[in-house]
Amino acid sequence: MDKTFAVIMAGGVGARFWPASRAARPKQLLDLTGSGTTMIAATLARLAPEIPKERVLVVTGRATADAIRDALPSIPRENVLAEPVGRNTAPCIGWAALHARRRDPDAVLAVLPSDHLVRKPEGFHAALRKAVGAARRGALVTCGITPDRPETGFGYIELGEETADGVRRVARFVEKPDLDTAKGYVASGRFVWNSGMFFFSAARVLAEIARQMPELMRGLEAIDAGIGAGDERAVVDRVFPKLPAQSIDYGVMEGAAEISCVPVDFGWSDLGSWSAAHDLSPKDADGNAFGADVVAIDARGCLVRAPSDLLVALVGVEDLVVVDTGDCLLVCRKDRAQDVKPVLDILKERGRTDLL
């Protein structure tokens, strides 16, 4: 692992976790499960036995860069790359690859989301070693999560034959399916969830970007020249907003000649909504997850997040999400937690950018 760099992608907002998640304090800077640790700090902590902090790069937005640096004080400040505008994951990964390649021409990247949960770190470390080993041999690699239910909210990967111990060829990527299709995928045993974790050498991913996304590569070459000339920020400010907004999945992985996958089961969750946060938080005997001072009378299956100086009383309710941030209060049914995002659209229409 001596040539391995971690790239933590931390540019998202996590709109489904409004009102706790805001533009200036997004999902990755929150403690969503009551563990006492932010999502991004937990992501960094699970890398510690394998990848030293000086080889961890974090890509985030400029508005959150200082907060990210404060949340990760052990990371060198220059290792936090601040995008002037979000352009999806292909430009983000390409920029990080330039930095890793300058530090080590043989650098291998482990690209990870900043806001996912892993409950079995030893399984994650084993998968990391397998995926990095395959990437070191020249492969483009992803991790696929062994599904435990027919989930319609994730993309899937169909697995082909085994090419090495614990490494399978990718037969195809498939879009988010309907329920009947998802049931068939799970029953077949040939499909895994697309985790959004990627592993490849810096040289290989930049070569694939040059082949498949030449417009992006031209922009990255300009940024690389700016890095060499000590004028990176000015070049990034000029070039980055013009880069194509494309994901690494569509821009590179799906168009590559051969992709490998490491199927894994390490207690993964993308923590995609308040409902998922409830499922993964400590709960009382009635299934309530209270991250606040709560009086509960005949209340079951509820999640409460509120300031420590605010008392919340629940009486005769079930399966509610209650989130109070002082300036906003969210109350919704747990089975409607995925529908929080439209609230932000209404706030934008009303000009309430102070609440976004």
LOVEX-866409 format. One record per residue (C-alpha): x, z, y. Coordinates in Angstrom, 2 decimals. Last residue first. Layout:
REM residues N
R;c1;c3;c2
R;X;Z;Y
...
//
This chain:
REM residues 356
R;c1;c3;c2
R;-30.36;2.27;26.09
R;-32.09;4.99;28.15
R;-30.46;4.18;31.49
R;-31.35;0.53;30.89
R;-34.96;1.42;31.66
R;-35.78;-1.96;33.23
R;-39.29;-1.99;31.80
R;-38.56;-5.10;29.73
R;-35.36;-3.45;28.49
R;-37.35;-0.36;27.47
R;-39.78;-2.56;25.57
R;-36.93;-4.23;23.67
R;-35.44;-0.81;22.90
R;-38.74;0.35;21.37
R;-38.63;-2.76;19.17
R;-35.58;-1.24;17.39
R;-37.43;1.79;16.00
R;-39.21;-0.18;13.25
R;-36.86;0.73;10.38
R;-38.06;4.34;10.68
R;-41.61;3.32;9.80
R;-41.64;5.00;6.35
R;-40.40;8.21;7.97
R;-43.39;8.30;10.28
R;-42.36;8.41;13.90
R;-41.63;10.83;16.71
R;-38.84;9.97;19.14
R;-38.22;12.08;22.23
R;-36.01;10.93;25.10
R;-34.17;12.60;27.99
R;-33.20;15.79;26.16
R;-32.07;14.02;23.00
R;-35.05;14.88;20.78
R;-35.41;13.24;17.36
R;-38.44;13.95;15.16
R;-38.82;11.87;11.98
R;-41.98;12.71;10.03
R;-42.65;12.75;6.30
R;-45.31;15.46;6.29
R;-47.11;17.59;8.86
R;-49.08;20.83;8.72
R;-47.26;22.65;11.50
R;-43.81;21.73;12.84
R;-42.24;23.80;15.61
R;-39.09;22.64;17.40
R;-37.04;25.14;19.41
R;-34.60;23.65;21.91
R;-31.26;25.30;22.75
R;-29.40;23.62;19.87
R;-30.49;20.17;21.00
R;-32.72;18.26;18.53
R;-32.58;16.40;15.22
R;-35.52;16.96;12.88
R;-36.18;15.17;9.59
R;-39.38;15.86;7.66
R;-40.22;15.80;3.95
R;-42.66;18.71;4.05
R;-44.24;20.94;6.67
R;-46.66;23.76;5.74
R;-45.31;25.89;8.56
R;-41.88;24.92;9.86
R;-40.17;26.76;12.71
R;-37.09;24.76;13.65
R;-33.80;25.40;15.45
R;-31.99;22.09;14.92
R;-30.39;19.79;12.35
R;-33.33;20.28;10.02
R;-33.67;18.20;6.87
R;-36.98;19.03;5.19
R;-37.51;18.48;1.47
R;-39.76;21.51;0.99
R;-37.03;23.58;-0.69
R;-34.67;22.89;2.20
R;-32.65;19.74;2.70
R;-29.00;18.74;3.16
R;-28.83;15.20;4.56
R;-28.60;11.97;2.56
R;-32.31;11.14;2.24
R;-32.97;12.21;5.82
R;-30.23;9.94;7.14
R;-31.72;7.09;5.08
R;-35.09;7.66;6.78
R;-33.36;7.76;10.16
R;-32.19;4.22;9.49
R;-29.41;2.02;8.09
R;-27.14;4.62;6.59
R;-25.03;1.87;4.96
R;-24.91;3.98;1.83
R;-22.20;4.19;-0.81
R;-21.83;6.78;-3.56
R;-18.71;5.23;-5.04
R;-20.13;2.62;-7.41
R;-17.99;-0.48;-7.20
R;-17.84;-4.14;-8.19
R;-14.54;-5.64;-6.93
R;-15.25;-9.18;-5.80
R;-13.09;-12.29;-5.61
R;-13.67;-15.44;-3.56
R;-12.66;-19.02;-4.30
R;-12.86;-22.20;-2.24
R;-13.76;-20.49;1.01
R;-16.95;-21.47;2.83
R;-18.92;-18.32;2.10
R;-16.04;-16.05;3.10
R;-14.97;-17.71;6.34
R;-17.54;-18.27;9.08
R;-20.65;-17.16;7.24
R;-19.32;-13.83;5.96
R;-16.77;-13.39;8.77
R;-19.69;-13.33;11.18
R;-19.93;-15.78;14.07
R;-20.11;-15.59;17.85
R;-17.91;-18.52;18.80
R;-15.18;-17.46;21.27
R;-15.91;-18.03;24.96
R;-16.28;-14.32;25.85
R;-12.88;-13.67;24.21
R;-10.82;-16.16;26.21
R;-10.64;-14.93;29.80
R;-10.82;-11.18;29.25
R;-8.62;-11.53;26.16
R;-6.01;-13.41;28.20
R;-5.98;-10.74;30.91
R;-5.77;-7.96;28.33
R;-2.98;-9.58;26.34
R;-0.47;-10.27;29.10
R;2.68;-8.91;27.47
R;3.92;-12.45;26.78
R;3.73;-12.07;23.01
R;0.24;-10.59;23.17
R;-0.83;-13.40;25.50
R;0.48;-15.99;23.03
R;-1.58;-14.32;20.33
R;-4.64;-14.44;22.60
R;-4.18;-18.19;23.10
R;-3.74;-18.66;19.35
R;-6.92;-16.64;18.79
R;-8.87;-18.98;21.08
R;-7.63;-22.05;19.24
R;-8.47;-20.33;15.96
R;-12.05;-19.74;17.05
R;-12.52;-23.42;17.78
R;-10.87;-24.33;14.47
R;-13.38;-22.31;12.42
R;-13.08;-23.50;8.81
R;-9.43;-24.47;8.45
R;-7.91;-22.32;11.22
R;-10.13;-19.39;10.21
R;-8.99;-19.85;6.61
R;-5.33;-19.82;7.69
R;-5.98;-16.69;9.75
R;-7.58;-15.03;6.70
R;-4.62;-15.95;4.51
R;-1.88;-14.86;6.93
R;-3.52;-11.50;7.58
R;-3.70;-10.91;3.85
R;-7.16;-10.32;2.47
R;-9.66;-7.52;1.88
R;-13.27;-7.32;3.03
R;-15.94;-4.59;3.22
R;-19.41;-5.70;4.37
R;-21.00;-4.08;1.30
R;-22.71;-7.15;-0.19
R;-24.96;-5.66;-2.85
R;-24.21;-6.49;-6.46
R;-25.67;-9.06;-8.88
R;-25.04;-9.93;-12.52
R;-26.87;-6.99;-14.13
R;-29.89;-9.24;-14.70
R;-32.42;-6.47;-14.04
R;-31.06;-5.86;-10.53
R;-31.26;-9.54;-9.56
R;-34.73;-9.92;-11.05
R;-36.03;-6.93;-9.11
R;-34.49;-8.40;-5.94
R;-36.34;-11.68;-6.57
R;-39.65;-9.83;-6.92
R;-38.97;-7.81;-3.76
R;-38.03;-10.72;-1.49
R;-34.35;-11.51;-1.18
R;-31.75;-10.90;1.57
R;-29.50;-13.93;1.39
R;-27.34;-14.93;-1.56
R;-23.56;-15.19;-1.94
R;-22.32;-17.19;-4.90
R;-20.32;-17.15;-8.13
R;-17.83;-14.57;-6.88
R;-14.99;-14.07;-9.39
R;-14.66;-10.57;-10.75
R;-11.98;-7.87;-10.32
R;-12.02;-4.64;-12.34
R;-8.98;-5.59;-14.40
R;-8.25;-9.16;-13.48
R;-10.14;-12.47;-13.31
R;-13.49;-11.26;-14.68
R;-16.11;-14.00;-14.84
R;-18.76;-14.61;-12.23
R;-20.70;-12.17;-10.06
R;-23.71;-13.00;-7.91
R;-23.39;-11.35;-4.50
R;-26.40;-9.91;-2.69
R;-27.51;-9.53;0.94
R;-29.19;-6.26;1.78
R;-32.62;-5.21;3.10
R;-34.69;-6.24;0.06
R;-33.35;-3.48;-2.23
R;-34.30;-3.57;-5.92
R;-32.83;-0.18;-6.87
R;-29.54;1.33;-8.08
R;-27.40;-1.62;-7.05
R;-23.67;-1.75;-7.94
R;-22.05;-2.18;-4.52
R;-19.88;-5.26;-4.16
R;-16.45;-4.99;-2.54
R;-15.02;-8.16;-1.04
R;-11.85;-10.12;-1.71
R;-10.07;-13.23;-0.43
R;-7.23;-13.68;-2.89
R;-3.53;-14.19;-2.23
R;-1.90;-11.85;-4.76
R;-1.79;-9.15;-2.07
R;-5.55;-9.55;-1.76
R;-5.97;-8.78;-5.47
R;-3.84;-5.65;-5.13
R;-5.70;-4.64;-1.98
R;-9.02;-4.89;-3.86
R;-7.78;-2.85;-6.82
R;-6.20;-0.16;-4.63
R;-9.29;0.12;-2.43
R;-11.54;0.36;-5.48
R;-9.56;3.32;-6.81
R;-9.58;4.99;-3.38
R;-13.36;4.48;-3.04
R;-13.96;6.03;-6.45
R;-11.91;9.08;-5.40
R;-13.93;9.23;-2.16
R;-17.29;9.64;-3.96
R;-19.88;10.21;-1.22
R;-19.08;7.14;0.90
R;-21.23;6.73;4.02
R;-21.09;3.71;6.31
R;-20.58;3.75;10.08
R;-17.11;2.36;10.81
R;-17.36;-0.80;8.74
R;-14.19;-1.64;6.80
R;-11.60;-4.41;6.74
R;-8.64;-3.68;4.43
R;-6.00;-6.09;5.72
R;-2.76;-7.10;4.00
R;0.35;-7.56;6.16
R;3.09;-9.89;4.90
R;4.21;-10.97;8.39
R;4.39;-7.27;9.35
R;3.87;-5.91;12.87
R;3.02;-9.30;14.35
R;0.77;-10.05;11.38
R;-1.16;-6.79;11.91
R;-1.76;-7.59;15.58
R;-2.94;-11.14;14.89
R;-5.15;-9.91;12.03
R;-6.91;-7.51;14.43
R;-7.87;-10.45;16.65
R;-9.12;-12.46;13.67
R;-11.16;-9.53;12.41
R;-13.03;-9.14;15.71
R;-13.38;-12.91;16.16
R;-15.00;-13.18;12.68
R;-17.05;-9.98;13.04
R;-19.52;-10.72;15.82
R;-18.71;-11.82;19.40
R;-19.16;-8.51;21.26
R;-17.96;-8.57;24.86
R;-14.83;-7.24;26.60
R;-13.48;-6.30;23.16
R;-11.36;-3.14;23.10
R;-8.62;-2.95;20.46
R;-7.82;0.65;19.50
R;-4.33;0.68;17.95
R;-2.78;1.06;21.42
R;-4.12;4.61;21.56
R;-2.20;5.58;18.44
R;-4.74;7.10;16.01
R;-4.52;10.90;15.62
R;-6.95;11.46;18.49
R;-9.81;9.69;16.68
R;-12.96;10.85;18.51
R;-11.18;10.71;21.87
R;-9.91;7.19;21.14
R;-13.44;6.14;20.14
R;-14.86;7.61;23.35
R;-12.23;5.72;25.35
R;-13.07;2.44;23.61
R;-16.86;2.77;23.96
R;-17.52;0.54;26.98
R;-14.68;-1.80;25.98
R;-16.36;-2.57;22.69
R;-14.71;-1.70;19.39
R;-11.93;-2.80;17.08
R;-10.00;-0.01;15.34
R;-6.58;-0.60;13.80
R;-5.17;1.82;11.22
R;-1.50;1.35;10.35
R;-0.28;4.28;12.45
R;-2.89;6.40;10.69
R;-1.24;6.07;7.31
R;-3.13;4.15;4.57
R;-3.77;5.58;1.09
R;-4.32;9.34;1.25
R;-5.71;9.14;4.80
R;-8.28;6.38;4.30
R;-11.14;8.79;3.57
R;-10.45;10.60;6.83
R;-10.74;7.43;8.93
R;-14.23;6.66;7.70
R;-15.24;10.31;8.13
R;-14.04;10.20;11.74
R;-16.08;7.01;12.23
R;-19.27;8.58;10.90
R;-18.91;11.72;12.98
R;-18.23;14.97;11.14
R;-20.27;18.20;11.09
R;-21.84;17.21;7.77
R;-25.41;17.19;9.14
R;-26.06;13.69;7.82
R;-26.08;11.64;11.00
R;-23.03;13.03;12.80
R;-22.79;10.47;15.59
R;-19.88;8.45;16.98
R;-20.43;5.56;14.54
R;-24.07;5.29;15.67
R;-23.24;4.47;19.29
R;-22.39;6.75;22.21
R;-22.09;4.63;25.38
R;-24.60;2.00;24.23
R;-26.87;4.70;22.82
R;-27.48;6.21;19.37
R;-29.41;9.47;19.48
R;-32.51;7.73;20.86
R;-32.18;5.45;18.94
R;-30.82;5.43;15.40
R;-32.28;2.01;14.55
R;-30.22;0.56;17.41
R;-26.94;1.24;15.62
R;-24.68;0.19;18.50
R;-22.10;-1.98;16.74
R;-18.48;-2.57;17.76
R;-16.69;-0.19;15.42
R;-15.00;-2.43;12.85
R;-12.24;-0.40;11.22
R;-9.25;-2.54;10.28
R;-6.98;-0.80;7.76
R;-3.47;-2.16;7.43
R;-1.69;-2.54;4.09
R;2.03;-3.34;3.87
R;3.05;-0.02;2.27
R;0.00;0.00;0.00
//
